[in-house]
C-alpha cells in the first residue's frame, strides 16, 4: 500500500495542524485509488487536501470528528473534479503519528489515514495508515508507504524521521 502525497499538501497539513494547537485538526483527502498492479502494491494518489471543522467540542485536544457539512462539501467537490474522498487526515497535538485506539474504532476500510504527529525533538511527522481486515482476525492498521511525486519519502521505520518531500503545486484548500 502506497500513498502519493505531494509535498505542498504535506506541508499544508502540518501548517493547519500547528494552527489548531492545542487541539486536533482534521480534514479529508481527495484523489484517486489505483488498483494493485501485478508488479506493485495498490497506490492512492492525493490531489487535494481539505480542512474541516472539528466537531468534537468537548475533547478537541485528543479527538476529532469531521463536521458533516464539511464532509458533504468535500464529497461534492470531489465529484465535481472527477475524484473521490480517499482518506482522512488529522493531527495528534502531543503524540507521534500513530493511530490511537479511537482511530482504530472509527476507521473505514479502503481509506488512508494520514496523521500529523509529534516525533522526537519536537519535529512534526506525517505518517499514513490503512485499515486491514483479515478473516478471523481483529481489524488493525498497517502503515502505508508515503511517496512524493519525486519518489519515496524518507525511511518511515523510525517515527523520529519527519517527512519533508519536495513541493510541487497541487491544490490545498479550506472549506
Residue pairs with C-beta under 8 A, 6 or more apart in sequence:
1 41
1 42
1 43
1 44
1 130
1 142
1 144
1 145
2 40
2 41
2 42
2 43
2 44
2 144
2 145
2 146
2 147
3 43
3 44
3 46
3 87
3 112
3 114
3 128
3 144
3 145
3 146
3 147
4 31
4 43
4 44
4 45
4 46
4 147
4 148
4 149
5 46
5 114
5 126
5 128
5 146
5 147
5 148
5 165
6 46
6 148
6 149
6 165
6 167
6 168
6 169
6 170
7 148
7 149
7 150
7 164
7 165
7 166
7 167
7 168
8 167
8 168
8 169
8 170
8 172
9 46
9 48
9 49
9 170
9 172
10 126
10 148
10 163
10 164
10 165
11 167
12 49
12 172
13 27
13 49
13 89
13 91
13 114
13 116
13 126
14 116
14 124
14 126
16 25
16 27
16 51
16 91
16 174
17 25
17 91
17 93
17 116
17 124
18 124
19 25
20 54
20 91
20 93
21 93
22 61
22 93
22 94
23 54
23 60
23 61
23 93
24 54
24 56
24 60
24 61
24 62
24 63
24 64
24 90
24 91
24 92
24 93
25 51
25 54
25 64
25 90
25 91
25 116
26 52
26 54
26 64
26 65
26 66
26 88
26 89
26 90
26 91
27 49
27 50
27 51
27 52
27 66
27 70
27 74
27 88
27 89
27 90
28 49
28 50
28 52
28 66
28 70
28 71
28 74
28 85
28 87
28 88
28 89
29 46
29 48
29 49
29 50
29 85
29 86
29 87
29 88
29 89
29 112
29 114
30 46
30 47
30 48
30 49
30 50
30 74
30 77
30 78
30 81
30 83
30 84
30 85
30 86
31 44
31 45
31 46
31 47
31 48
31 83
31 84
31 86
32 44
32 45
32 47
32 83
32 84
32 86
33 42
33 43
33 44
33 84
33 86
33 110
34 42
34 43
34 44
34 45
35 42
36 42
41 145
43 147
44 86
44 87
44 112
44 144
45 86
46 86
46 87
46 112
46 170
47 81
47 83
47 170
47 171
48 77
48 78
48 81
48 83
48 170
48 171
48 172
48 173
49 89
49 172
49 173
50 70
50 73
50 74
50 77
50 173
50 174
50 175
51 173
51 174
51 175
52 66
52 67
52 70
52 71
52 74
52 175
53 66
53 67
53 69
53 70
54 60
54 64
54 65
54 66
54 67
55 65
55 66
55 67
55 68
56 63
56 64
56 65
61 93
61 94
62 93
62 100
63 102
64 90
64 91
66 88
70 175
71 85
73 175
74 85
74 175
75 85
78 84
78 85
85 111
86 111
86 112
87 111
87 112
87 113
87 114
87 128
88 111
88 112
88 113
88 114
89 113
89 114
89 115
89 116
90 103
90 113
90 114
90 115
90 116
91 115
91 116
91 117
92 98
92 100
92 115
92 116
92 117
92 118
93 118
94 118
95 117
95 118
96 117
96 118
96 119
96 125
96 127
96 159
97 115
97 116
97 117
97 119
97 125
97 126
97 127
97 159
98 115
98 117
98 127
98 129
98 159
99 107
99 113
99 115
99 129
99 141
103 113
103 115
103 129
103 141
104 131
104 139
104 140
104 141
107 113
107 131
107 139
107 141
108 131
109 131
109 133
109 139
110 130
110 131
111 130
111 131
112 128
112 129
112 130
112 144
113 128
113 129
113 130
113 131
113 141
114 126
114 127
114 128
114 129
115 126
115 127
115 128
115 129
116 124
116 125
116 126
117 124
117 125
117 127
117 159
118 124
118 125
119 125
119 159
119 160
119 161
119 162
120 159
120 160
121 160
123 160
123 162
124 162
125 159
125 160
125 161
125 162
125 163
126 146
126 162
126 163
127 143
127 146
127 156
127 159
127 163
128 143
128 144
128 146
129 141
129 142
129 143
129 144
130 141
130 142
130 144
131 139
131 140
131 141
132 139
132 140
132 141
132 142
133 139
143 156
145 152
145 153
145 156
146 152
146 153
146 156
146 163
146 165
147 153
147 165
148 165
148 166
148 168
149 165
149 166
149 168
150 165
150 166
150 168
153 163
153 165
154 161
154 162
154 163
154 164
155 161
156 163
